[in-house]
């Protein structure tokens, strides 16, 4: 890794393709159905392992808690975390991506669903949202639906790119301002527990150097409108 920090590394000449491909876009089903069979590469697995490791460090052990991996792709991240939860439900709009999950772990629970198209999720204690928000035009609507599926005290673990003004694309967001996301989540009844950048690399987002952050937001009990503090 040379002079880079321990949590920084590069992932080879196909970096741009890797990061774009890792996102299981719920709004681009045909594309991801088409690439599912070629989706997993050593480089993608390396990035996924870093993300999974960071989530593991954030959660610790939650053997009595249920989780949803929303926009799970082929399960590169979520399958590494089965041991820390009671269960994980792998959710994606791509049938072929979910078939890949099942091919790796026959006992994995999968659900083909797109909540932006009206599908409903079962309640869960944790929701993992890894590089999926990047492809959703209406980020607030997606976050609202996911927060709605959380049990009281449940946590949304969101991994995505920091805002990058050097990136411009009609297909994806150029990253996110964590303060803006925190404000949205607060209005949706979720308290921000932590937010930090944990990964830096070259040519990670549309050929540009970029960084990834992890946000941990907790769903609060509904406020009593008659309560007087």
C-alpha positions in Angstrom: 0.0 0.0 0.0 3.1 2.2 0.0 2.6 5.5 1.9 -1.2 5.2 1.9 -3.0 4.7 5.2 -4.1 1.2 6.1 -7.6 1.9 5.1 -6.7 3.3 1.7 -5.8 1.2 -1.4 -6.3 1.1 -5.1 -8.0 -1.8 -6.9 -6.3 -2.1 -10.3 -6.9 -0.7 -13.8 -10.6 -1.5 -13.8 -11.4 0.8 -10.9 -14.0 2.9 -12.8 -15.9 -0.2 -13.9 -15.7 -1.8 -10.5 -17.3 1.0 -8.6 -20.0 1.6 -11.2 -20.7 -2.1 -11.4 -20.9 -2.6 -7.6 -24.0 -0.5 -7.4 -27.1 -2.7 -7.7 -29.3 0.0 -9.2 -32.9 -0.7 -8.5 -33.9 1.5 -11.4 -31.7 -0.2 -14.1 -32.8 -3.9 -13.8 -32.0 -5.0 -17.4 -28.4 -3.7 -17.1 -27.8 -5.6 -13.9 -29.5 -8.7 -15.1 -27.2 -8.7 -18.0 -23.9 -8.3 -16.1 -24.8 -10.6 -13.1 -22.8 -13.6 -14.5 -19.7 -11.5 -14.9 -20.2 -9.3 -11.9 -17.8 -10.8 -9.4 -14.1 -10.1 -10.0 -11.2 -10.2 -7.5 -11.1 -6.4 -7.6 -14.8 -6.0 -6.8 -14.4 -8.6 -4.0 -11.5 -6.6 -2.5 -13.6 -3.4 -2.4 -16.6 -5.3 -0.9 -14.3 -6.8 1.8 -13.2 -3.4 2.9 -16.8 -2.2 3.1 -18.0 -5.4 4.9 -15.1 -5.0 7.4 -16.1 -1.4 8.2 -19.8 -2.4 8.7 -18.7 -5.3 10.9 -16.7 -2.9 13.1 -19.6 -0.6 13.3 -22.2 -3.2 14.3 -20.0 -5.6 16.4 -22.3 -8.6 17.1 -26.1 -8.5 16.8 -27.1 -12.1 17.0 -30.7 -11.3 17.9 -31.2 -8.7 15.2 -32.5 -9.0 11.6 -31.1 -7.2 8.7 -31.9 -6.3 5.1 -29.3 -5.8 2.4 -31.1 -3.5 0.0 -29.7 -3.4 -3.5 -27.5 -6.4 -2.5 -26.2 -7.2 -6.0 -24.5 -10.6 -5.9 -24.1 -10.4 -2.1 -20.5 -9.4 -2.1 -20.9 -7.4 1.0 -23.9 -8.9 2.8 -22.8 -12.6 2.6 -19.7 -11.6 4.6 -21.9 -10.4 7.4 -24.2 -13.4 7.9 -22.4 -14.4 11.1 -23.1 -11.1 13.0 -26.9 -11.0 12.5 -29.7 -13.4 13.3 -30.6 -13.2 9.6 -30.1 -11.1 6.5 -32.7 -10.7 3.8 -31.0 -10.0 0.4 -33.2 -7.7 -1.6 -32.6 -6.6 -5.2 -34.7 -5.8 -8.3 -32.5 -7.9 -10.5 -33.5 -11.6 -10.6 -30.1 -12.6 -11.9 -28.3 -10.8 -9.1 -30.4 -12.7 -6.6 -29.7 -16.0 -8.4 -26.0 -15.3 -7.9 -26.6 -14.8 -4.2 -28.4 -18.1 -4.0 -25.7 -19.8 -6.0 -23.1 -18.8 -3.4 -25.2 -19.6 -0.4 -28.2 -21.9 -1.0 -29.7 -21.0 2.4 -29.6 -17.2 1.8 -33.0 -15.6 2.0 -33.7 -13.4 -1.1 -36.5 -11.1 -2.2 -36.9 -9.5 -5.6 -38.3 -6.1 -4.9 -38.1 -2.4 -5.8 -39.6 -0.3 -3.1 -39.5 2.7 -5.4 -41.9 0.9 -7.6 -44.3 0.2 -4.7 -43.0 -3.0 -3.2 -43.0 -3.2 0.6 -40.2 -4.5 2.8 -40.6 -6.5 6.0 -39.6 -4.8 9.2 -35.9 -5.1 10.2 -33.5 -4.0 12.8 -30.8 -3.1 10.4 -30.8 -2.0 6.7 -27.6 -2.0 4.7 -27.6 0.4 1.8 -24.3 0.1 0.0 -23.7 2.2 -3.0 -27.3 2.1 -4.0 -28.4 5.6 -3.1 -26.0 6.8 -5.8 -28.3 5.7 -8.6 -31.6 6.8 -7.1 -32.9 10.1 -8.4 -35.2 10.7 -5.5 -32.9 10.0 -2.6 -35.3 11.4 0.0 -38.1 9.1 -1.1 -35.8 6.0 -1.0 -34.5 6.9 2.5 -38.1 7.5 3.7 -39.2 4.1 2.5 -36.2 2.4 4.1 -36.6 4.2 7.4 -40.2 3.2 7.4 -39.2 -0.4 7.3 -36.9 -0.1 10.3 -38.1 -1.3 13.7 -38.0 1.3 16.5 -34.3 1.6 17.5 -33.3 0.1 14.2 -30.3 1.3 12.3 -29.7 2.3 8.7 -26.1 1.7 7.6 -25.4 3.8 4.5 -22.2 3.5 2.5 -21.7 5.8 -0.5 -19.4 8.4 -2.0 -18.5 11.8 -0.5 -19.6 14.7 -2.7 -17.2 15.1 -5.6 -17.5 18.3 -7.7 -15.2 16.9 -10.3 -17.7 14.2 -11.3 -20.6 15.0 -13.6 -23.0 12.4 -15.0 -26.7 12.2 -15.9 -26.8 8.6 -14.6 -25.6 9.0 -11.0 -25.2 11.4 -8.2 -21.7 12.8 -7.9 -21.6 11.7 -4.3 -23.4 13.1 -1.2 -22.9 15.8 1.4 -23.2 14.0 4.6 -24.7 17.0 6.4 -27.5 17.2 3.9 -28.2 13.4 4.3 -28.1 13.8 8.1 -30.7 16.6 7.8 -33.0 14.4 5.6 -32.7 11.5 8.0 -33.4 13.7 11.0 -36.6 14.9 9.4 -37.5 11.2 8.8 -37.1 10.5 12.5 -33.6 9.0 12.5 -30.8 10.2 14.7 -27.3 10.2 13.3 -25.0 8.1 15.4 -21.9 8.5 13.3 -20.6 9.5 9.9 -17.1 9.1 8.7 -15.0 8.6 5.6 -13.2 5.3 5.7 -11.9 4.6 2.3 -9.9 6.6 -0.3 -8.8 5.5 -3.7 -7.7 6.7 -7.1 -10.1 6.7 -10.1 -13.0 5.3 -8.0 -15.9 7.4 -9.3 -16.2 8.1 -13.1 -12.5 8.0 -13.4 -11.9 10.4 -10.5 -10.2 10.0 -7.2 -13.0 9.6 -4.6 -13.8 8.5 -1.0 -16.5 6.4 0.6 -18.2 7.2 3.9 -20.3 5.1 6.3 -23.3 6.7 8.0 -25.0 5.0 11.0 -28.5 6.4 11.6 -30.9 5.1 14.3 -34.7 5.2 14.1 -36.2 7.1 17.1 -39.5 6.4 18.8 -42.3 8.6 17.3 -42.7 11.9 19.1 -45.7 12.4 21.4 -47.4 15.5 20.1 -48.9 16.2 23.6 -45.6 15.8 25.4 -44.3 18.9 27.2 -40.6 18.8 28.1 
